[in-house]
Amino acid sequence: MSSRSRVTTAVTVRAPAKINLYLAVGAARPDGFHPVATVYQAIGLYDDLTARPGGSGTNPVRLALHAADHVDAGAVPLAPGTNLVHRAAQLLGAHHGRTLRADVEIAKAVPVAGGLAGGSADAAAALVALDRLHDLRTPDEALLAIAAELGSDVPFSLLGGTAAGVGRGEQVTPYSDPAIADAAWWWVVVPQALGLSTPSVYQHFDRMRPDAAESVVVPDRVIAALASQDPVTLAAVLHNDLQAPALDLRPELADVLADGEAAGALRGIVSGSGPTCVFLCGSPDEAREVAGRLQASYDVVLVATGPVAGAHRVEYV
């Protein structure tokens, strides 16, 4: 987020998927949002967003999409005003008192409605790309504030790494402990062809957990497990309060979790609001072995490491 070079032709920004290593959800607040306490991790599964001079009077930011085979391209809204990228351009432009115009192309590999914050990744990438394209030099603090207006996961998509999230998830604090920041974890990712609506999962959580606490925290044992750099220790504390409602809505996900653990993963967990399932493995070789075994039963099985950097500019040579 620190580059300040002037760009006039094209800017490509890469933004990662996120998973929640721990997610505690509280009772809904009067504004309808739920308080959460979470540990985010950015993993090596990315969307690339390229912004070029363009746009039109009626459509200042024109979107085009190139989707990986495992991504449901039809589920990505592209019409004017329908995508978080449009909203990102509006808010960033309002901050600078101008209308931002661009032709934006998204090369999408993060599944849609999968619990991996793919839409948030695109919004974060758009903030960085449009800032660089128009040489706006927006301070990082202002970008994070705009990101928080866009959605709960967008600030983390800017920062990446491993971080704590509180409030509705938008108040993000990176873990500065080198034992946590520098650790490498290996994940097998199994997306689903049919997405799952985040609001529907939260609504089902409310029905299943009428006794949910008003406030939630990340337990010390989770931080200690991260600092241990031991995958077995971390596997034991992985937790997601939204997993039970996601499994109740999509019972077949329980089979996915069981299959991944039977294939050798240390632990499987639903990512965010689902339906993507992620599996922690003990090493790169173990992750590849688990992925190979799961490929016999599932069309899409991906291997990713974490943590990785948040939204950042890339250049192709």
C-alpha positions in Angstrom: 0.0 0.0 0.0 3.0 2.3 0.2 3.9 2.7 -3.5 3.4 6.3 -4.8 4.6 6.1 -8.4 2.7 7.9 -11.1 0.9 5.6 -13.5 -1.0 6.7 -16.6 -1.5 3.5 -18.6 -2.5 0.5 -16.5 -2.2 -0.7 -13.0 -2.6 -4.3 -11.9 -3.3 -5.1 -8.2 -3.4 -8.6 -6.8 -5.6 -9.3 -3.7 -5.8 -12.6 -1.8 -8.6 -14.8 -0.5 -9.1 -14.9 3.2 -9.9 -17.6 5.7 -10.9 -17.4 9.3 -8.8 -19.4 11.6 -11.1 -18.5 14.5 -14.5 -16.8 14.2 -16.7 -16.1 17.2 -20.1 -14.4 16.5 -22.2 -12.5 19.0 -25.9 -11.7 19.1 -27.1 -9.2 16.4 -26.8 -5.6 17.4 -29.6 -3.1 16.9 -28.2 -2.1 13.5 -28.5 -5.7 12.4 -24.7 -6.4 12.3 -23.2 -9.1 14.5 -20.2 -8.4 16.7 -17.4 -10.8 15.8 -13.9 -11.7 17.1 -11.9 -13.4 14.4 -8.4 -14.3 13.3 -8.0 -13.6 9.6 -5.4 -15.2 7.4 -4.7 -14.3 3.7 -3.9 -17.3 1.6 -2.3 -17.7 -1.8 -5.4 -17.7 -3.9 -5.8 -14.5 -5.8 -7.9 -12.1 -7.9 -6.0 -9.8 -10.2 -7.6 -6.4 -11.0 -6.3 -4.2 -13.8 -7.4 -0.6 -14.1 -6.8 1.5 -17.3 -7.9 4.9 -18.3 -11.5 4.7 -19.6 -15.1 4.7 -18.4 -17.9 6.7 -19.8 -20.3 9.4 -18.8 -23.0 7.0 -17.7 -20.7 4.3 -16.5 -17.5 5.8 -15.0 -16.1 2.4 -14.2 -16.6 -0.3 -16.8 -16.0 -3.9 -15.7 -14.9 -6.9 -17.6 -14.3 -10.4 -16.2 -12.1 -13.3 -16.9 -12.9 -16.1 -14.6 -11.0 -19.3 -13.8 -12.8 -22.6 -14.6 -13.8 -23.2 -11.0 -15.4 -19.7 -10.6 -19.1 -19.1 -11.4 -18.7 -16.1 -13.7 -22.4 -15.7 -14.0 -22.6 -14.9 -10.2 -20.3 -11.9 -10.6 -22.3 -8.7 -11.1 -20.9 -6.4 -13.8 -23.7 -3.9 -14.6 -23.1 -0.3 -13.5 -23.4 0.1 -9.8 -23.8 -3.6 -9.0 -20.3 -4.5 -8.0 -18.2 -3.5 -4.9 -15.7 -2.2 -7.4 -18.1 0.5 -8.5 -18.8 1.4 -4.9 -15.0 1.5 -4.2 -14.6 4.0 -7.0 -17.4 6.2 -5.8 -16.2 6.4 -2.2 -12.5 6.9 -3.2 -13.6 9.6 -5.7 -15.8 11.3 -3.1 -12.9 11.4 -0.7 -11.0 13.4 -3.3 -13.9 15.4 -4.6 -13.9 14.0 -8.1 -15.3 11.3 -10.3 -12.9 8.4 -11.0 -13.1 6.8 -14.4 -11.5 3.6 -15.6 -11.9 0.4 -17.5 -11.4 -2.4 -15.0 -10.7 -6.0 -15.8 -10.9 -8.7 -13.1 -9.0 -12.0 -13.5 -10.9 -13.9 -10.9 -9.7 -17.1 -9.2 -11.3 -16.6 -5.8 -14.7 -18.4 -5.7 -17.9 -16.3 -5.6 -20.1 -16.5 -2.4 -17.6 -19.0 -1.0 -16.7 -17.6 2.4 -13.3 -16.5 1.0 -14.0 -12.7 0.7 -13.6 -12.7 -3.1 -15.8 -9.6 -3.5 -13.9 -7.8 -0.7 -10.6 -8.7 -2.4 -11.8 -7.1 -5.6 -12.9 -3.9 -3.7 -9.6 -3.7 -1.9 -7.7 -4.2 -5.2 -9.9 -1.5 -6.8 -9.0 1.0 -4.1 -5.3 0.5 -4.6 -5.5 0.3 -8.4 -7.6 3.5 -8.8 -5.5 5.3 -6.3 -2.3 4.5 -8.3 -3.9 5.0 -11.7 -5.1 8.5 -10.9 -2.0 9.3 -8.7 -4.2 10.2 -5.8 -1.6 9.4 -3.1 -4.4 8.6 -0.6 -2.9 8.0 2.9 -3.2 4.4 4.1 -5.4 5.4 7.0 -7.9 7.0 4.6 -7.9 3.9 2.4 -8.6 1.7 5.4 -11.5 4.0 6.5 -13.0 3.8 3.0 -12.5 0.0 3.0 -14.4 -0.3 6.3 -17.4 1.5 4.6 -17.3 -1.0 1.8 -17.6 -4.1 3.9 -16.4 -6.0 7.0 -13.7 -7.9 5.2 -12.3 -5.2 2.9 -9.8 -3.6 5.4 -8.2 -7.0 6.0 -8.1 -7.6 2.2 -5.9 -4.4 2.1 -3.6 -5.5 4.9 -3.3 -9.3 4.4 -1.1 -11.4 6.6 -2.6 -12.8 9.8 -4.6 -10.3 11.8 -7.3 -10.0 14.5 -10.7 -8.5 13.5 -13.2 -7.1 15.9 -16.4 -5.0 15.7 -18.1 -6.5 12.6 -14.6 -7.6 11.5 -13.6 -4.2 10.0 -11.4 -3.2 12.9 -8.2 -5.0 12.0 -5.0 -5.3 13.9 -2.1 -7.3 12.2 -0.2 -9.6 14.5 3.3 -8.1 14.8 4.8 -11.0 16.7 7.4 -12.5 14.3 6.5 -16.0 15.4 3.0 -15.4 14.1 3.7 -13.1 11.1 6.5 -15.2 9.7 4.9 -18.7 10.2 3.9 -20.6 7.1 0.8 -22.7 7.1 -0.4 -25.1 4.3 -4.1 -25.4 3.3 -6.1 -27.5 0.9 -9.1 -25.6 -0.4 -12.3 -27.3 -1.6 -14.8 -24.8 -3.2 -18.4 -25.8 -4.0 -20.2 -25.2 -7.3 -23.2 -23.7 -5.5 -22.4 -20.6 -3.3 -24.0 -19.8 0.1 -25.4 -16.4 1.0 -23.7 -14.8 3.9 -26.9 -13.1 5.2 -28.8 -16.4 5.1 -26.1 -18.1 7.2 -26.1 -15.3 9.8 -29.9 -15.4 9.9 -29.7 -19.2 10.5 -27.1 -18.5 13.2 -29.7 -16.3 14.9 -32.3 -19.1 14.9 -29.8 -21.7 16.1 -28.1 -19.5 18.7 -30.8 -17.3 20.4 -28.5 -17.3 23.5 -25.5 -15.9 21.7 -23.4 -13.6 23.8 -23.5 -9.8 23.3 -19.7 -9.6 23.1 -17.0 -12.1 21.9 -13.2 -12.3 22.1 -10.4 -14.4 20.5 -9.1 -16.7 23.3 -5.5 -16.5 24.3 -5.0 -20.2 23.3 -5.6 -19.3 19.7 -2.8 -16.7 19.7 -0.5 -19.1 21.6 -1.2 -21.8 18.9 -0.3 -19.4 16.1 2.9 -18.4 17.9 3.8 -22.1 18.4 4.2 -22.5 14.6 3.0 -26.0 15.2 0.3 -27.1 12.8 -1.0 -29.8 15.2 -1.4 -27.2 17.9 -3.2 -24.8 15.6 -5.5 -27.5 14.2 -6.8 -28.1 17.7 -8.0 -24.5 18.1 -9.5 -23.8 14.7 -13.1 -22.7 15.2 -16.0 -21.1 13.3 -19.3 -20.2 14.9 -20.9 -20.0 11.4 -20.0 -23.6 10.6 -23.0 -25.2 12.4 -25.5 -23.0 10.6 -23.7 -23.5 7.3 -23.8 -27.3 7.8 -27.4 -27.2 8.7 -28.2 -25.3 5.5 -25.9 -27.5 3.4 -25.6 -30.9 5.1 -23.3 -32.3 2.4 -20.5 -30.1 3.6 -20.1 -32.4 6.6 -19.1 -35.1 4.1 -16.5 -32.8 2.6 -15.0 -32.1 6.0 -14.9 -35.8 6.9 -13.4 -36.7 3.5 -10.6 -34.1 3.9 -9.7 -35.4 7.4 -9.8 -39.0 6.2 -7.4 -38.0 3.4 -4.9 -36.9 6.0 -5.6 -33.3 6.8 -5.0 -32.3 10.4 -8.3 -30.5 10.6 -11.1 -29.3 8.3 -13.2 -26.2 8.8 -15.9 -24.2 6.8 -14.4 -20.9 5.7 -16.3 -17.9 6.9 -20.0 -18.3 6.0 -19.2 -21.1 3.6 -19.5 -23.2 1.7 -15.8 -23.5 0.9 -14.0 -26.0 3.2 -10.4 -25.6 4.0 -8.0 -28.1 5.5 -4.9 -27.5 7.5 -2.0 -29.8 6.7 1.3 -30.4 8.3 3.6 -29.6 5.4 3.7 -28.7 1.7 4.1 -32.4 0.8 1.2 -33.4 3.1 -1.0 -30.7 1.5 -0.3 -32.1 -2.0 -1.0 -35.6 -0.8 -4.3 -34.6 0.7 -5.3 -32.6 -2.4 -4.4 -35.6 -4.7 -6.6 -37.9 -2.7 -9.5 -35.4 -2.7 -9.3 -34.9 -6.4 -10.8 -38.4 -6.9 -14.1 -37.1 -5.4 -14.2 -33.4 -6.0 -13.9 -31.4 -9.2 -11.9 -28.5 -7.7 -9.2 -28.9 -5.1 -6.6 -26.2 -4.6 -3.4 -25.9 -2.5 -2.5 -22.6 -0.9 -0.1 -21.3 1.7 -0.6 -18.5 4.1 -0.1 -15.9 5.3 0.5 -13.8 2.2 0.4 -10.0 1.5 -2.7 -8.0 1.1 -3.7 -6.0 -2.0 -0.5 -5.1 -3.8 0.5 -3.9 -7.2 2.1 -6.4 -9.5 3.9 -5.9 -12.8 4.1 -8.4 -15.7 7.3 -8.6 -17.7 
